[in-house]
Amino acid sequence: MRSWIAETRDADVRISIDALEPLTRSLGEPSCARAMLDVLNQFASVDHCALLMRLRGPELRLFGTASRVAHANGARAALRYMDGMHLLDMGQDAAPASKVKDPAPVRLKYRTREEVVNEKYRSACYEHVGIEDRLTMSRPRADGTEALLYCYRDKSTGHFSEAELDALTAAAPLLLSFVEAHAKLTIPRDVPVARWRESLDHNASAPLSSRELDVCSNLLSGSTLGDTAAALGLSINTVITYSRRAYAKFGVGSVRELHDLLISA
């Protein structure tokens, strides 16, 4: 197993516009992981990927997975990893090299199936789902969170080559920036509209109109502007107008800021 801190700030990384545009457009959407996988495959043959954030301490949140081989093995490996197996991984990490220049360095860890010592961890996250090895890209943030991008190879593909690992290492800072942006733009979709409406009504400094409540509660539940307009029988411009009026009453400028404000409240 290799663990190191990569100095890739000056790396010459090029991504084709055909891959970069879909990735940019997919930020905050379920399709982001698929777009990320397409970009990763410009640098190496990556069978699965998973986008995560480490929130506080060992707490992880999964923001998407994608696979280009059958059975979505990468998704199952990522979910099993989050279900307690990541604690074993953290405990077995080797100390990174002391060679650090950037204030928030990109860390990369490459681990093959054979190098996983804990049998339960190896069985659940590698052997049972057909994973041969994994490259982990991560970057700690000033607020204590950490962006994570996992690149998996299937048994049918075999190990990453040295050239592939070098190429992914060079691209890591840029790719992790997309993971961070995707996490920031992603609105949790497991809170019902009625709960958001109740929270909006309770926490507003000035009363919201019925339409302002309708629009914002739909946006907070993960609906797009277009979906919200269709659901409420409004034009997109009208949805934007109602949302801006509501944002002004909360002193925020976006649905993400409104979400964070209500969660804090």
C-alpha positions as CSV (number, residue, x, y, z in Angstrom):
1,M,0.0,0.0,0.0
2,R,1.3,3.4,-0.9
3,S,0.2,6.6,0.9
4,W,1.6,10.0,0.1
5,I,0.8,13.7,-0.3
6,A,1.0,14.7,-3.9
7,E,2.5,18.0,-5.0
8,T,0.4,18.5,-8.1
9,R,-0.2,22.3,-8.0
10,D,1.9,22.9,-11.1
11,A,0.8,19.8,-13.0
12,D,-0.2,20.3,-16.7
13,V,-3.7,18.7,-16.7
14,R,-5.9,18.9,-19.8
15,I,-9.5,17.7,-20.0
16,S,-11.3,17.8,-23.3
17,I,-14.2,20.2,-23.6
18,D,-16.5,17.3,-24.6
19,A,-16.0,15.9,-21.1
20,L,-15.6,19.1,-19.1
21,E,-18.9,20.6,-20.2
22,P,-21.1,17.7,-19.1
23,L,-19.3,17.5,-15.8
24,T,-19.8,21.3,-15.2
25,R,-23.5,21.1,-16.1
26,S,-24.0,18.1,-13.9
27,L,-22.8,19.7,-10.6
28,G,-25.5,19.3,-8.0
29,E,-27.4,16.7,-10.1
30,P,-27.5,12.9,-9.8
31,S,-25.7,12.6,-13.2
32,C,-22.5,14.1,-11.8
33,A,-20.9,10.8,-10.8
34,R,-21.4,9.5,-14.4
35,A,-19.8,12.6,-15.8
36,M,-16.9,12.3,-13.4
37,L,-16.3,8.7,-14.4
38,D,-16.1,9.8,-18.1
39,V,-13.5,12.4,-17.1
40,L,-11.5,9.9,-15.1
41,N,-11.3,7.6,-18.1
42,Q,-9.4,10.3,-20.0
43,F,-6.5,9.6,-17.5
44,A,-6.9,5.9,-16.7
45,S,-9.2,3.0,-17.1
46,V,-11.4,3.5,-14.1
47,D,-14.3,1.0,-13.7
48,H,-16.2,2.7,-10.8
49,C,-16.0,5.9,-8.9
50,A,-17.6,7.3,-5.8
51,L,-17.9,10.9,-4.7
52,L,-17.9,11.5,-0.9
53,M,-17.4,14.1,1.8
54,R,-16.1,13.5,5.3
55,L,-18.2,15.8,7.4
56,R,-17.0,15.6,11.0
57,G,-14.5,13.0,12.3
58,P,-15.4,9.6,10.8
59,E,-18.8,10.7,9.5
60,L,-19.1,10.2,5.7
61,R,-21.7,11.3,3.2
62,L,-22.0,9.7,-0.3
63,F,-22.8,12.1,-3.1
64,G,-22.9,9.7,-6.0
65,T,-21.4,6.6,-7.6
66,A,-21.1,5.4,-11.2
67,S,-19.9,2.2,-12.9
68,R,-19.0,1.2,-16.4
69,V,-19.2,-2.6,-15.8
70,A,-22.1,-4.7,-14.8
71,H,-23.6,-5.0,-11.3
72,A,-22.6,-1.5,-10.1
73,N,-19.8,-3.0,-7.9
74,G,-18.4,0.4,-7.1
75,A,-21.6,1.6,-5.5
76,R,-21.8,-1.6,-3.3
77,A,-18.2,-1.2,-2.3
78,A,-18.7,2.4,-1.4
79,L,-21.8,1.7,0.7
80,R,-20.1,-1.2,2.5
81,Y,-17.1,1.0,3.1
82,M,-19.3,3.7,4.7
83,D,-21.1,1.1,6.8
84,G,-18.3,1.0,9.4
85,M,-15.5,-0.3,7.2
86,H,-14.0,3.1,6.8
87,L,-13.0,3.0,10.5
88,L,-10.8,0.0,9.7
89,D,-9.3,1.9,6.8
90,M,-8.5,4.9,8.9
91,G,-6.8,2.8,11.5
92,Q,-4.5,1.1,9.0
93,D,-3.4,4.3,7.2
94,A,0.3,4.8,7.0
95,A,1.6,8.2,8.1
96,P,1.9,10.4,5.0
97,A,5.3,11.8,3.9
98,S,6.3,15.1,5.5
99,K,6.9,16.7,2.1
100,V,4.1,19.3,2.0
101,K,4.0,22.6,0.3
102,D,0.4,23.4,-0.2
103,P,-1.7,24.6,2.9
104,A,-4.4,22.1,2.0
105,P,-2.5,19.3,0.2
106,V,-4.1,16.6,-1.9
107,R,-3.6,13.2,-0.4
108,L,-3.6,10.0,-2.4
109,K,-3.7,6.5,-1.3
110,Y,-3.4,3.4,-3.5
111,R,-4.4,0.0,-2.0
112,T,-4.7,-3.3,-3.7
113,R,-7.1,-6.1,-2.6
114,E,-4.1,-8.2,-1.4
115,E,-2.8,-5.4,0.8
116,V,-6.0,-5.2,2.9
117,V,-5.0,-6.9,6.2
118,N,-8.4,-7.1,7.9
119,E,-10.3,-10.1,6.4
120,K,-13.8,-8.7,7.1
121,Y,-12.9,-5.4,5.4
122,R,-11.2,-7.1,2.4
123,S,-14.2,-9.5,1.9
124,A,-16.9,-6.8,2.2
125,C,-15.3,-4.0,0.2
126,Y,-13.1,-5.9,-2.3
127,E,-13.6,-9.6,-2.8
128,H,-17.4,-9.8,-2.4
129,V,-18.0,-7.0,-4.9
130,G,-15.2,-7.9,-7.3
131,I,-12.9,-4.9,-6.7
132,E,-9.2,-5.4,-7.5
133,D,-7.8,-2.1,-6.1
134,R,-8.7,1.5,-5.2
135,L,-7.1,4.9,-5.6
136,T,-8.4,7.4,-3.0
137,M,-8.0,11.1,-3.7
138,S,-8.7,13.4,-0.7
139,R,-8.3,17.0,0.2
140,P,-8.9,18.4,3.8
141,R,-10.7,21.7,4.0
142,A,-10.3,24.5,6.5
143,D,-13.7,23.8,8.1
144,G,-12.7,20.3,9.0
145,T,-14.5,18.5,6.2
146,E,-12.7,16.5,3.5
147,A,-13.5,15.9,-0.2
148,L,-13.0,12.3,-1.3
149,L,-12.9,10.7,-4.8
150,Y,-12.6,6.9,-5.0
151,C,-11.4,5.3,-8.2
152,Y,-12.0,1.5,-8.4
153,R,-10.7,-1.2,-10.7
154,D,-12.7,-4.3,-11.3
155,K,-11.1,-7.8,-11.1
156,S,-11.8,-8.2,-14.8
157,T,-9.6,-5.2,-15.6
158,G,-6.7,-5.8,-13.1
159,H,-4.5,-3.4,-11.2
160,F,-3.9,0.3,-12.1
161,S,-0.6,0.7,-13.9
162,E,2.1,3.1,-12.7
163,A,1.4,5.4,-15.7
164,E,-2.3,5.5,-14.8
165,L,-1.7,6.3,-11.2
166,D,0.6,9.1,-12.2
167,A,-2.0,10.5,-14.6
168,L,-4.7,10.4,-12.0
169,T,-2.4,12.0,-9.4
170,A,-1.8,14.9,-11.7
171,A,-5.5,15.4,-12.2
172,A,-6.5,15.0,-8.6
173,P,-6.6,18.7,-7.5
174,L,-8.9,19.7,-10.3
175,L,-11.2,16.6,-9.9
176,L,-11.5,17.2,-6.2
177,S,-12.5,20.8,-6.8
178,F,-15.4,19.4,-8.8
179,V,-16.3,17.0,-5.9
180,E,-16.4,20.0,-3.5
181,A,-18.5,22.1,-5.9
182,H,-20.9,19.1,-6.4
183,A,-21.3,18.6,-2.6
184,K,-21.9,22.3,-2.1
185,L,-24.6,22.4,-4.8
186,T,-26.3,19.2,-3.8
187,I,-29.5,19.6,-1.8
188,P,-30.6,16.6,0.3
189,R,-33.6,15.0,-1.3
190,D,-34.8,12.9,1.6
191,V,-36.7,15.7,3.4
192,P,-40.4,16.0,2.3
193,V,-41.7,19.3,1.0
194,A,-44.1,19.6,4.0
195,R,-41.2,19.6,6.4
196,W,-39.4,22.3,4.5
197,R,-42.6,24.4,4.3
198,E,-43.0,24.1,8.1
199,S,-39.4,25.1,8.7
200,L,-39.7,28.1,6.3
201,D,-42.9,29.3,8.0
202,H,-41.4,28.9,11.5
203,N,-38.0,30.6,10.8
204,A,-38.8,33.5,8.5
205,S,-38.2,36.9,9.9
206,A,-41.1,38.3,7.8
207,P,-44.2,36.3,6.8
208,L,-43.9,34.4,3.5
209,S,-46.7,34.3,1.0
210,S,-48.2,31.0,0.1
211,R,-46.5,30.9,-3.2
212,E,-43.1,31.8,-1.7
213,L,-43.6,28.9,0.7
214,D,-44.6,26.6,-2.2
215,V,-41.6,27.5,-4.4
216,C,-38.9,27.4,-1.7
217,S,-40.1,24.2,-0.1
218,N,-40.0,22.5,-3.5
219,L,-36.5,23.9,-4.3
220,L,-35.2,22.8,-0.8
221,S,-36.5,19.3,-1.4
222,G,-34.3,19.0,-4.5
223,S,-36.6,20.1,-7.3
224,T,-35.1,22.1,-10.1
225,L,-36.5,25.5,-11.2
226,G,-38.2,23.7,-14.1
227,D,-39.6,20.9,-12.0
228,T,-40.9,23.4,-9.5
229,A,-42.5,25.6,-12.2
230,A,-44.2,22.5,-13.7
231,A,-45.4,21.2,-10.3
232,L,-47.0,24.6,-9.4
233,G,-48.2,25.6,-12.8
234,L,-46.0,28.6,-13.0
235,S,-43.4,29.9,-15.4
236,I,-39.7,29.6,-14.5
237,N,-39.4,33.4,-14.3
238,T,-42.2,33.5,-11.8
239,V,-40.6,30.8,-9.7
240,I,-37.3,32.8,-9.7
241,T,-39.3,35.9,-8.6
242,Y,-40.9,34.2,-5.7
243,S,-37.7,32.5,-4.6
244,R,-35.8,35.9,-4.7
245,R,-38.5,37.5,-2.6
246,A,-38.2,34.7,0.0
247,Y,-34.4,34.8,0.0
248,A,-34.5,38.5,0.7
249,K,-36.7,37.9,3.8
250,F,-34.1,35.4,5.1
251,G,-31.1,37.5,4.1
252,V,-29.7,34.9,1.8
253,G,-28.9,34.8,-1.9
254,S,-29.4,31.2,-3.0
255,V,-31.3,28.0,-2.1
256,R,-28.1,26.5,-0.8
257,E,-27.6,29.4,1.6
258,L,-31.3,29.1,2.7
259,H,-30.8,25.3,3.2
260,D,-27.8,25.9,5.4
261,L,-29.6,28.6,7.4
262,L,-32.6,26.4,8.1
263,I,-30.5,23.4,9.0
264,S,-28.6,25.6,11.5
265,A,-31.8,26.9,12.9
